Amino acid sequence: MHQILNFKKVVVLFSLIIIGCIAFTSNADAQIISSSVQITSVNLHSFNACGNADTIKVTVTNVSSSAINDCNVRVKMPFGFNYINNSVTGGGVSQQQLIGTDSIIFNIPSMAALGGTISFYFTAKVSCDILTYIQNFGSGNIKNRVDAFWNTNNFFNRLTTSAIPVLVPSVSVSMITNQNYSSSTNPPFTFTRTIRVTNGGNGYILPNSLKFLDANTANISIQSVSPSYSNINFNGGTNGDSTIINFSASDIINHAQNDDGDSLFEQNEYFEFIETVQVSGCTNLISNMVAYWGCLGNTCTSTTNNNQTSASVTLPNLFPSLSITGTLQRSYHNKCFSTGKHLLRSQSYKVKNTGNGTATNIVLTPSIVGAGLNVSTTLASWIDTASFYLSYNNGPLVKMHPIGATSAITSGLAFTPGNPKFAQVSVKINSLLGGDSVTVYYNMVDTLRPNTYCGQNDTWGGATLQPSTYQNYCNTVTY
């Protein structure tokens, strides 16, 4: 990854062109003849970082009185320039050797005496590495240098060329509507936000080189993007999902604002699109967005840290708070009870929501203590699962159906064998608004084992409530 650099000024690049030539003269004339080989001109177009390949023209002139054959020209381009292999044309010049991606040796077969001139052309493309080169050396110290040489100890006719402009794009997420969205309700809910990606640099970006990433946490997901681009990926995961848009040529032509009709994403052009966002939870509601570009398998813009633009969601302070009160009856007797006789005891629990948010999935678990779960030799109690009703805000009774139960000890009891009786039953209330209350009613049943028992101030199985739970959309609360 390369940190993005916003260069809007003309920058100068360094390249080195070295010439080694063989003339048909005596050795004594060798240095004189080689000094008479001049680089007449190096014509360089402006280059675009990660843009299309551009052409470099080199013109070499023999100003000596002797013809020169088999002349080698070495071109050393700056780090970040990439020579397009075998792209040399003109003057019968051939490529002799490619060293790395930015150093090339060409061969000129012959040049006539007294002004014989050869021009040749080759193409190069600028990669992300040019940003590092500019950052390390500074634009003012980067020059094009051309050297003619006979051997490594003798250089002649050094030429410093004019500056080469390198155009660098600079993309950013320049606008997010609802960037810090404040919800009036608790999750789940959806909302929309409009996002703008702008090229503020002076360079262009080729199709399929510009990408947009929206990385979300676990409780945020992107449901759709409008308009629909050619290549959108919605990637889900346990830590949240991400949305990646890879802008194609048709996307630039059809959807880029200020576009001039070509397929290049140029200065001051921008994309604007709408995300539909779903919020499913209450914590860590952050989206990190970044627009980035690159070429040749590399990314020129860092996708992390200070290049990201964040968006967030704020929830209202709407949370429930439940309290429970009970009207419970525990059996107490001092008289004889006949085998098979049942005593029904009505029980009730009132749940009050004293908060300002809605509680959901409220689970109550009435239980029996004493004779129900720890049966004596003669006594037993159980909960009648068919007796559950509820009333909202003291309104009409509504039938309830338990969601779970635990059996009591049934062997030898006076009720019908095989008929399940329960000592612990769970019921659920779907939701309870802030300020509302609900009362749950049910019956406990007391019975005897198959013999007659006369108690003396005995207490029978009592009612209690196991720890109960509810949800406030953010988490589960035990109360």
C-alpha positions in Angstrom: 0.0 0.0 0.0 1.2 3.5 -0.7 0.0 6.5 1.2 -1.9 8.9 -1.0 -0.1 12.1 -2.1 -2.0 15.0 -3.5 0.3 16.5 -6.1 -1.4 19.2 -8.2 1.8 20.9 -9.4 4.1 19.9 -12.3 6.8 17.5 -11.0 10.1 16.7 -12.6 11.4 13.2 -13.1 14.9 11.9 -13.4 16.0 9.7 -16.3 19.4 8.8 -17.6 20.3 8.2 -21.2 23.8 6.8 -21.9 25.2 6.3 -25.3 28.1 4.0 -26.3 29.1 4.0 -30.0 31.7 2.3 -32.2 33.2 4.4 -35.0 35.5 3.1 -37.7 38.5 5.1 -36.7 41.8 4.6 -34.8 41.7 4.2 -31.0 43.3 7.6 -30.7 40.2 9.2 -32.1 37.7 7.2 -30.0 37.0 9.8 -27.3 36.8 12.6 -29.8 34.3 10.7 -31.9 32.2 9.6 -28.9 32.0 13.2 -27.7 30.6 14.1 -31.1 27.6 11.9 -30.6 24.9 14.3 -29.2 21.5 13.8 -27.7 19.7 16.4 -29.8 16.4 16.1 -27.9 14.3 14.0 -25.5 10.7 14.8 -26.1 8.5 13.7 -23.2 4.7 14.1 -22.9 3.1 14.6 -19.5 2.5 11.3 -17.7 -0.4 10.3 -15.5 0.1 8.1 -12.4 -1.5 4.8 -13.2 -2.7 6.3 -16.5 -2.3 5.2 -20.1 1.1 4.5 -21.5 2.8 7.6 -23.0 5.5 7.9 -25.6 9.1 9.1 -25.2 11.0 10.3 -28.2 14.8 10.3 -28.3 16.8 12.0 -31.1 20.6 11.2 -31.4 22.9 13.1 -33.9 26.4 12.3 -35.1 28.2 15.7 -35.5 31.6 14.1 -36.3 33.2 13.6 -39.7 33.0 9.8 -39.4 30.1 7.4 -39.8 29.2 5.6 -36.6 27.9 2.0 -36.5 26.4 -0.1 -33.7 25.7 2.7 -31.2 24.2 1.7 -27.9 21.8 4.0 -26.0 20.9 3.3 -22.4 17.8 5.0 -21.0 17.4 4.9 -17.2 14.0 6.1 -16.2 13.0 7.1 -12.6 11.7 4.5 -10.1 8.0 4.2 -10.8 8.3 4.3 -14.6 7.7 1.0 -16.3 9.0 0.4 -19.8 6.5 -1.3 -22.1 8.6 -4.3 -23.3 9.5 -4.3 -27.1 7.7 -1.0 -27.7 10.7 0.7 -29.4 10.1 1.9 -33.0 11.8 4.2 -35.5 15.3 4.5 -37.1 15.9 0.7 -37.2 16.6 0.9 -33.4 16.2 -2.4 -31.5 15.9 -3.3 -27.9 19.0 -5.0 -26.6 18.4 -5.4 -22.9 15.8 -4.7 -20.2 17.1 -4.2 -16.7 14.3 -4.3 -14.2 11.3 -2.2 -15.4 13.0 1.2 -15.8 16.4 0.7 -17.5 16.7 -0.2 -21.2 19.6 -0.5 -23.6 18.8 0.2 -27.3 21.0 -0.3 -30.3 21.3 2.2 -33.2 22.7 0.3 -36.2 24.3 3.3 -38.0 24.5 7.0 -38.2 25.9 9.0 -41.1 28.7 11.5 -40.6 28.2 15.2 -40.3 24.7 15.5 -38.9 23.4 12.0 -39.3 20.3 11.9 -37.1 18.2 9.0 -35.7 15.0 9.4 -33.8 13.3 6.5 -32.0 10.2 6.1 -29.8 9.2 3.9 -26.9 6.4 3.8 -24.4 6.2 3.8 -20.6 3.6 3.7 -17.9 3.9 5.2 -14.5 3.0 3.1 -11.5 2.1 3.8 -7.8 5.9 3.8 -7.1 6.2 7.3 -8.5 4.4 8.6 -5.4 7.1 7.2 -3.2 9.8 8.5 -5.4 8.4 12.0 -5.3 8.0 11.8 -1.6 11.5 10.7 -1.0 13.4 13.0 -3.3 11.2 16.0 -3.8 10.0 17.3 -7.1 12.6 20.1 -7.3 15.5 17.8 -7.3 14.3 15.3 -9.9 15.7 16.0 -13.4 16.1 14.2 -16.7 19.7 13.6 -17.4 21.2 12.4 -20.7 24.8 11.2 -21.0 26.8 10.2 -24.0 29.8 8.0 -23.2 32.6 6.0 -24.7 33.5 4.1 -21.6 32.5 4.3 -18.0 35.2 6.8 -17.2 34.4 9.3 -20.0 31.1 11.2 -20.2 30.4 13.9 -22.7 27.6 16.2 -23.8 25.6 15.9 -20.6 22.0 17.2 -21.2 19.5 18.1 -18.5 16.0 18.0 -20.0 13.0 20.1 -19.2 10.6 19.1 -16.4 8.1 16.4 -17.0 4.6 16.9 -15.6 3.2 13.9 -13.7 -0.5 14.2 -13.1 -1.8 12.5 -9.9 -5.4 11.8 -9.1 -6.7 12.4 -5.6 -10.0 10.7 -4.7 -12.0 11.0 -1.5 -15.4 10.4 0.0 -16.3 14.1 -0.2 -19.9 13.9 1.1 -22.1 11.6 3.3 -25.6 12.6 4.1 -26.8 11.3 7.4 -23.2 10.8 8.3 -24.0 10.8 12.0 -27.5 9.5 11.8 -29.7 10.0 14.9 -32.5 7.5 15.1 -35.9 8.1 16.7 -36.5 4.4 17.4 -34.5 1.4 18.6 -33.4 -1.3 16.2 -34.2 -2.9 13.9 -34.7 -0.1 11.4 -33.4 1.1 8.0 -32.4 4.5 6.7 -30.7 5.9 3.6 -27.5 7.9 3.1 -26.1 9.6 0.0 -22.4 9.2 -0.7 -20.2 11.2 -3.1 -16.8 10.1 -4.4 -14.8 12.9 -6.0 -11.5 13.1 -7.9 -9.9 16.3 -6.7 -6.5 15.7 -8.2 -5.2 16.8 -11.6 -4.8 13.2 -12.9 -7.4 10.9 -14.3 -8.2 7.3 -13.2 -8.8 4.5 -15.7 -11.9 2.3 -15.7 -11.8 -0.6 -13.2 -9.0 1.2 -11.3 -11.3 3.2 -8.9 -12.9 1.4 -6.0 -15.1 2.3 -3.1 -15.1 0.3 0.2 -17.7 0.6 3.0 -16.7 -1.6 5.9 -19.3 -2.0 8.5 -19.5 -3.4 12.0 -21.6 -6.4 13.0 -24.9 -4.6 13.6 -24.9 -2.6 10.3 -25.4 -4.0 6.8 -25.9 -2.4 3.4 -29.1 -3.7 1.8 -28.8 -2.0 -1.6 -27.0 0.7 -3.6 -28.7 2.9 -6.2 -27.9 3.4 -9.0 -26.9 -0.2 -9.7 -23.3 -0.3 -10.9 -21.6 -2.9 -13.0 -19.6 -4.5 -10.2 -20.9 -4.4 -6.7 -20.0 -7.0 -4.0 -21.8 -7.3 -0.7 -19.6 -9.4 1.5 -21.2 -10.6 4.8 -19.3 -11.8 7.8 -19.5 -12.4 11.6 -17.7 -9.0 12.2 -20.0 -7.1 9.9 -20.3 -6.8 6.2 -18.5 -4.8 3.5 -19.6 -3.3 0.2 -17.1 -2.8 -2.6 -17.9 -1.0 -5.8 -15.5 -1.3 -8.7 -16.3 1.4 -11.2 -16.2 0.3 -14.9 -16.0 2.3 -18.1 -19.8 2.2 -18.5 -20.2 3.4 -14.9 -18.0 6.4 -15.6 -19.8 7.2 -18.9 -23.4 6.7 -17.5 -23.1 7.8 -13.9 -20.1 10.1 -13.3 -21.1 13.7 -12.8 -19.3 16.4 -14.9 -18.1 13.6 -17.2 -17.1 14.8 -20.7 -18.3 11.5 -22.3 -15.0 9.6 -22.2 -14.3 6.6 -19.9 -11.8 8.4 -17.7 -12.6 9.6 -14.2 -11.0 13.0 -14.4 -10.5 16.0 -12.2 -13.7 17.4 -10.5 -15.8 14.4 -11.7 -17.7 12.5 -9.1 -20.0 9.6 -8.4 -23.1 10.0 -6.2 -25.1 7.0 -5.0 -27.5 6.0 -2.2 -27.0 3.3 0.3 -29.9 1.6 2.1 -28.6 0.8 5.6 -30.1 -1.7 8.0 -29.3 -1.4 11.7 -30.0 -4.6 13.6 -28.3 -4.0 17.0 -27.3 -1.3 19.4 -23.5 -1.4 19.8 -20.5 -0.3 17.7 -22.6 1.3 14.9 -19.7 2.5 12.7 -19.1 2.4 9.0 -15.6 3.1 7.6 -15.5 4.3 4.0 -12.6 4.9 1.6 -12.2 5.5 -2.1 -8.9 4.2 -3.6 -7.2 3.5 -6.9 -4.2 1.8 -8.3 -2.7 -0.2 -11.2 -0.3 -3.0 -12.1 -1.6 -5.0 -9.1 -0.9 -2.3 -6.5 -3.1 0.1 -4.6 -1.8 3.7 -4.7 -4.1 4.9 -1.9 -4.1 3.5 1.6 -7.4 2.0 2.6 -6.8 2.5 6.4 -6.2 5.1 9.0 -6.4 8.7 8.0 -7.8 8.1 4.6 -11.0 6.6 5.9 -14.2 8.6 6.4 -16.4 7.3 9.2 -20.2 7.3 9.5 -22.1 6.5 12.7 -25.6 5.8 14.1 -26.9 7.2 17.4 -29.8 5.5 19.1 -32.4 7.3 21.3 -32.3 6.8 25.0 -35.3 4.5 25.0 -34.8 1.5 27.3 -37.3 -0.5 29.2 -37.1 -1.3 32.9 -39.2 -4.1 34.3 -40.4 -4.9 37.9 -42.4 -7.8 39.1 -44.8 -8.1 42.0 -46.7 -11.3 42.9 -49.9 -12.3 44.7 -48.9 -15.8 45.9 -50.8 -18.2 48.1 -49.1 -20.9 50.2 -51.3 -23.7 51.6 -51.6 -24.0 55.3 -54.0 -26.5 57.0 -54.7 -28.3 60.3 -57.5 -30.7 59.3 -57.8 -34.1 57.7 -57.6 -34.3 53.9 -59.0 -37.3 51.9 -57.1 -39.2 49.3 -57.5 -37.8 45.8 -58.8 -34.4 46.9 -57.3 -31.3 45.2 -56.9 -27.8 46.4 -56.5 -25.1 43.7 -54.5 -22.0 44.6 -54.7 -19.0 42.3 -51.3 -17.3 41.7 -50.5 -14.1 39.8 -47.6 -12.0 38.8 -47.7 -8.4 37.6 -45.0 -7.1 35.3 -44.6 -3.3 35.1 -42.5 -1.5 32.5 -41.3 1.7 34.2 -38.9 2.6 31.4 -39.5 4.6 28.2 -38.6 1.8 25.8 -40.3 -1.3 24.6 -39.4 -4.6 26.3 -39.6 -7.7 24.1 -39.5 -11.5 24.5 -40.4 -11.3 28.2 -40.0 -14.8 29.7 -41.6 -15.7 33.1 -40.9 -19.0 34.8 -43.2 -19.8 37.8 -42.0 -22.7 39.9 -43.0 -24.7 43.0 -40.9 -24.9 46.1 -41.4 -27.4 48.9 -43.8 -30.4 48.1 -43.6 -30.0 44.4 -39.9 -30.4 43.8 -39.1 -32.2 47.0 -42.0 -34.5 47.6 -42.7 -35.8 51.1 -44.2 -39.1 51.7 -47.7 -37.8 51.5 -47.9 -34.4 49.9 -47.4 -33.1 46.3 -48.1 -29.9 44.4 -48.0 -29.1 40.6 -48.8 -26.3 38.2 -51.8 -26.5 35.9 -50.4 -25.6 32.4 -53.9 -25.0 31.1 -54.7 -22.3 33.6 -52.4 -19.5 32.3 -54.1 -16.2 31.2 -52.8 -12.7 31.0 -54.3 -9.2 31.1 -52.7 -6.1 29.6 -53.3 -3.0 31.7 -56.1 -4.7 33.7 -57.9 -5.4 30.5 -59.7 -8.7 29.3 -58.1 -12.0 30.0 -56.2 -13.6 27.1 -55.3 -17.3 27.0 -51.5 -18.1 27.2 -49.7 -21.2 26.0 -46.5 -22.2 27.9 -43.3 -22.4 25.9 -41.6 -24.9 28.2 -42.1 -27.0 31.4 -40.3 -29.3 33.7 -42.1 -32.4 35.1 -42.8 -32.9 38.8 -42.4 -36.3 40.5 -45.5 -38.1 39.3 -45.1 -41.7 40.5 -47.9 -42.7 42.9 -49.7 -39.4 42.9 -53.4 -39.3 43.3 -54.0 -37.9 39.8 -54.3 -40.0 36.7 -51.0 -41.9 36.0 -49.2 -40.8 32.9 -50.9 -37.4 32.8 -47.9 -34.9 32.9 -47.9 -32.5 35.8 -45.3 -29.8 36.0 -43.3 -28.1 38.7 -41.8 -25.4 36.6 -43.4 -23.7 33.6 -42.2 -20.9 31.2 -44.4 -18.4 29.4 -43.5 -15.6 27.1 -44.9 -12.1 26.6 -44.0 -10.8 23.2 -43.7 -7.1 24.0 -44.6 -4.5 26.6 -44.5 -0.8 25.9 -43.0 1.8 28.3 -45.5 2.6 31.1 -47.7 -0.5 30.4 -48.2 -3.5 32.7 -49.3 -7.1 32.2 -50.6 -9.5 34.8 -50.2 -13.3 34.4 -52.6 -15.7 36.2 -52.3 -19.4 36.8 -53.3 -22.2 39.3 -51.3 -24.4 41.6 -52.8 -27.8 42.5 -52.2 -29.5 45.9 -53.0 -33.2 46.3 -52.3 -36.3 48.5 -50.7 -39.6 47.9 -53.0 -42.6 48.0 -53.7 -42.6 51.7 -55.5 -40.5 54.3 -53.5 -37.8 56.0 -54.4 -35.6 58.8 -51.9 -32.7 59.1 -51.1 -30.7 62.1 -50.3 -27.1 61.0 -48.5 -28.4 57.9 -47.4 -26.1 55.0 -47.7 -27.3 51.4 -45.7 -26.5 48.3 -45.2 -22.8 47.7 -45.0 -20.6 44.6 -42.0 -18.7 43.5 -40.5 -17.2 40.3 -37.3 -18.3 38.7 -35.0 -15.5 37.4 -36.8 -14.0 34.4 -35.5 -12.3 31.3 -36.5 -9.7 28.7 -34.8 -8.0 25.7 -34.4 -4.3 25.1 -33.1 -4.8 21.4 -29.6 -4.2 22.7 -29.2 -7.2 25.0 -31.0 -9.6 27.3 -31.7 -8.4 30.8 -32.2 -10.7 33.8 -34.5 -9.4 36.5 
